[in-house]
Amino acid sequence: MVRPMRALFVAELGAGYGNVAPLIGVAERMEAFGVTPVFAIADGVTPASLFEGRAWKRLPAPVHPAPLKSRVGPAGYGDMLALAGFADADELAALARQYDALFDLVKPAFIVGSHAPAATLAAQGRLPVGLVGTGFTLPPWHTALFPALRPDTASFRPEDMVLTCVNAVLRARGAPPLETLPALLNVAARAVLSIGALDPYAAVRIDSYATLQPAPDAAAPDVDGVFAFLDMRGKEAVNAVDVLGRLAGAVPVAAHLRGPGARTSAGYLARRGAEVHARPADMNVALQRAKVVVTQGGHGMALTALRRARTNLVLPLHFESMLNGLAAERLGAGKVAWGGDVPTIEAHLTALLAAPVAPALAVARKLEQPAPFDAEAFLVALTAAKTQRRGKPSAARPSRGQRSHGSVGTGAARSSYSSQPSMKPAA
């Protein structure tokens, strides 16, 4: 007999669909094992359509109201923690207390987080934590420092300063301190929902990769059209809509737009003859008529396009999307439109539409096939954990390719793709 239990699913950092959609997929699979999901989401507006038809309760997730900003962008994950409140012990303690109140309200048996470091810290010694995410949002836990993602950029805050703040908060809360900052992410269960080609930490990754969806068969599109998936924040997206509107009379154009100004831009595309999706489209259908996918480099769309042998034209919106665009370029299955001006977007799009489909097909066919996400193993690891487990990387560090004891339900082979990023500045 399945024993019912409540779990809190937290999407803390980031915005849009990227960190919420995987949590929904995990929650759906865990429901079959008696889990009642309750969601806490920092951005509860943008992904609201993903919850249609679902009776799950949704609450706001605590997040720093005025995060720090780095003029040159973060150098790695340690900087991202610093920017999100981890560089000030008083602010971090306040965030943790907000999560305490949320835990008291929901009374979950465990936490499942996606890009949720403050929730993870607040649960230390109190509740088991499972983490899911992309390679970017779920870095390795076993290294002494988070691996640098931009070797050309100085760290915004040295990790030892951030670790000092974290340990001050943990001690005040009666939880054991961490030996390293990455050890914060050494939790009861981890699932990296990605592939090595899109993982900036692939060279040092010891987790296996998992997938929520089986990889579709790579095949040439029925029509050499364009599919655009864009958040209308920023001039780059507006420029892309301008180009797509003028292109719609010559080739099939379809789009899903969101964010400020999306309705106006969608109306313009519809009047120009484009197919406009009011809600996220079924990619299996939409990509049948698309040779090129125009996005801001979100992980889900980048991975879907690569698997379906579609080339990516990426207008980077943030650090992770920049890395995803550069990964597509390295594979020979995409271009990054640096600057995002109309002539650059138009030139890249014209070239990608004219290019043969064979290279994208070759890339799709050599991509690794991660094992399906094992919800039962993930749940077993969480329910068996009494406290958060932490590794001691200064002692017996796992050898490369060895699975972390906190990784469950994947069993996929390691990737041979390089993870070294370009020296391009952050978008």
Backbone hydrogen bonds, N-H to C=O, Kabsch-Sander energy under -0.5 kcal/mol:
donor,donor_aa,acceptor,acceptor_aa,energy
5,M,34,G,-2.2
7,A,36,T,-2.2
8,L,110,F,-2.0
9,F,7,A,-0.6
9,F,38,V,-3.1
10,V,8,L,-0.6
10,V,112,V,-2.6
11,A,40,A,-2.4
12,E,10,V,-0.5
12,E,114,S,-1.0
13,L,115,H,-2.7
20,V,17,Y,-0.6
21,A,17,Y,-2.9
23,L,19,N,-0.6
24,I,20,V,-2.2
25,G,21,A,-2.1
26,V,22,P,-2.4
27,A,23,L,-2.8
28,E,24,I,-2.5
29,R,25,G,-1.5
30,M,26,V,-2.1
31,E,27,A,-1.7
32,A,28,E,-0.6
33,F,30,M,-1.5
34,G,31,E,-1.9
35,V,30,M,-1.6
36,T,5,M,-3.4
38,V,7,A,-2.2
39,F,57,K,-2.9
40,A,9,F,-2.9
41,I,59,L,-2.4
42,A,11,A,-2.5
44,G,42,A,-0.8
48,A,45,V,-1.7
49,S,46,T,-0.5
50,L,47,P,-1.7
51,F,48,A,-1.7
52,E,49,S,-1.2
54,R,51,F,-2.2
57,K,37,P,-0.6
59,L,39,F,-2.8
61,A,41,I,-1.0
68,L,83,L,-1.4
73,G,70,S,-0.7
80,M,76,G,-1.5
81,L,77,Y,-2.1
82,A,78,G,-2.1
83,L,79,D,-2.7
84,A,80,M,-1.1
85,G,82,A,-1.4
86,F,81,L,-2.4
87,A,82,A,-0.8
88,D,85,G,-1.0
92,L,88,D,-2.6
93,A,89,A,-2.4
94,A,90,D,-1.9
95,L,91,E,-2.1
96,A,92,L,-2.5
97,R,93,A,-2.2
98,Q,94,A,-1.7
99,Y,95,L,-1.8
100,D,96,A,-2.2
101,A,97,R,-2.0
102,L,98,Q,-1.9
103,F,99,Y,-3.1
104,D,100,D,-2.5
105,L,101,A,-1.9
106,V,102,L,-2.6
107,K,103,F,-3.0
109,A,6,R,-3.6
110,F,6,R,-0.6
111,I,128,P,-2.5
112,V,8,L,-2.7
113,G,130,G,-2.8
114,S,10,V,-2.7
120,T,116,A,-1.9
121,L,117,P,-2.4
122,A,118,A,-2.6
123,A,119,A,-1.5
124,Q,121,L,-1.4
126,R,123,A,-2.7
127,L,123,A,-2.4
130,G,111,I,-2.7
131,L,189,A,-2.6
132,V,113,G,-2.5
133,G,191,A,-1.6
138,L,134,T,-1.4
149,L,75,A,-2.2
150,R,75,A,-1.5
153,T,150,R,-2.4
161,M,158,P,-1.0
162,V,158,P,-1.5
163,L,159,E,-3.2
164,T,160,D,-1.9
165,C,161,M,-1.7
166,V,162,V,-2.6
167,N,163,L,-2.8
168,A,164,T,-1.9
169,V,165,C,-2.0
170,L,166,V,-2.5
171,R,167,N,-2.7
172,A,168,A,-1.9
173,R,169,V,-1.3
174,G,171,R,-1.5
175,A,170,L,-3.0
184,L,181,L,-1.9
185,L,182,P,-2.2
186,N,183,A,-1.7
187,V,185,L,-1.4
188,A,129,V,-0.9
189,A,129,V,-1.3
190,R,406,G,-2.0
191,A,131,L,-2.2
192,V,208,S,-0.7
193,L,133,G,-2.7
193,L,191,A,-0.9
194,S,192,V,-1.6
198,L,195,I,-1.4
199,D,196,G,-1.4
202,A,199,D,-1.7
204,V,201,Y,-1.7
205,R,201,Y,-1.1
210,A,192,V,-2.5
211,T,371,A,-1.6
219,A,308,R,-0.6
222,D,288,Q,-3.2
223,V,288,Q,-1.0
225,G,223,V,-2.2
226,V,252,P,-2.4
227,F,292,V,-2.3
228,A,254,A,-2.4
229,F,294,V,-2.7
230,L,256,H,-1.8
232,M,230,L,-0.5
232,M,258,R,-3.4
238,V,234,G,-1.2
239,N,235,K,-2.7
240,A,236,E,-2.2
241,V,237,A,-2.2
242,D,238,V,-2.0
243,V,239,N,-2.2
244,L,240,A,-2.8
245,G,241,V,-2.6
246,R,242,D,-1.6
247,L,243,V,-1.6
248,A,244,L,-1.7
250,A,247,L,-2.2
251,V,247,L,-1.9
254,A,226,V,-2.4
255,A,275,E,-2.2
256,H,228,A,-2.5
258,R,230,L,-2.1
262,A,259,G,-2.1
265,S,261,G,-2.3
266,A,262,A,-2.9
267,G,263,R,-2.3
268,Y,264,T,-2.0
269,L,265,S,-2.3
270,A,266,A,-2.6
271,R,267,G,-2.2
272,R,268,Y,-1.3
273,G,270,A,-1.5
274,A,269,L,-2.6
275,E,253,V,-2.8
276,V,274,A,-0.6
277,H,255,A,-3.2
277,H,275,E,-0.5
278,A,276,V,-0.6
283,M,281,A,-0.8
285,V,282,D,-1.2
286,A,282,D,-2.8
287,L,283,M,-2.3
288,Q,285,V,-1.3
289,R,286,A,-1.0
290,A,287,L,-1.1
291,K,225,G,-2.9
292,V,225,G,-1.7
293,V,311,T,-2.9
294,V,227,F,-2.6
294,V,292,V,-0.5
295,T,293,V,-0.7
295,T,313,L,-2.1
296,Q,229,F,-0.6
302,A,298,G,-2.6
303,L,299,H,-2.8
304,T,300,G,-2.3
305,A,301,M,-2.6
306,L,302,A,-2.1
307,R,303,L,-2.5
308,R,304,T,-2.0
309,A,306,L,-1.3
310,R,305,A,-3.2
311,T,291,K,-1.8
312,N,333,A,-2.1
313,L,293,V,-2.8
314,V,312,N,-0.6
314,V,335,K,-2.8
315,L,295,T,-2.4
317,L,296,Q,-1.2
322,M,318,H,-2.0
323,L,319,F,-2.0
324,N,320,E,-2.4
325,G,321,S,-2.3
326,L,322,M,-2.4
327,A,323,L,-2.1
328,A,324,N,-2.0
329,E,325,G,-2.1
330,R,326,L,-2.5
331,L,327,A,-1.9
332,G,328,A,-0.7
332,G,329,E,-1.1
333,A,328,A,-2.8
335,K,312,N,-2.7
337,A,314,V,-3.0
337,A,335,K,-0.5
338,W,336,V,-1.5
340,G,337,A,-1.0
345,I,341,D,-2.4
346,E,342,V,-2.8
347,A,343,P,-2.5
348,H,344,T,-2.5
349,L,345,I,-2.6
350,T,346,E,-2.4
351,A,347,A,-2.1
352,L,348,H,-2.6
353,L,349,L,-2.2
354,A,350,T,-1.5
355,A,351,A,-1.2
361,L,357,V,-2.0
362,A,358,A,-2.4
363,V,359,P,-2.2
364,A,360,A,-2.4
365,R,361,L,-2.1
366,K,362,A,-0.9
366,K,363,V,-0.8
367,L,363,V,-0.8
367,L,364,A,-0.6
371,A,209,Y,-0.8
373,F,211,T,-2.7
374,D,409,G,-0.7
375,A,373,F,-1.0
378,F,374,D,-2.2
379,L,375,A,-2.4
380,V,376,E,-2.6
381,A,377,A,-2.2
382,L,378,F,-1.7
383,T,379,L,-2.8
384,A,380,V,-1.8
385,A,381,A,-0.8
385,A,382,L,-0.5
395,A,392,K,-2.6
397,R,395,A,-1.5
401,G,205,R,-0.6
402,Q,399,S,-2.1
407,S,404,S,-1.8
408,V,190,R,-1.6
412,A,209,Y,-0.5
426,A,72,V,-0.5
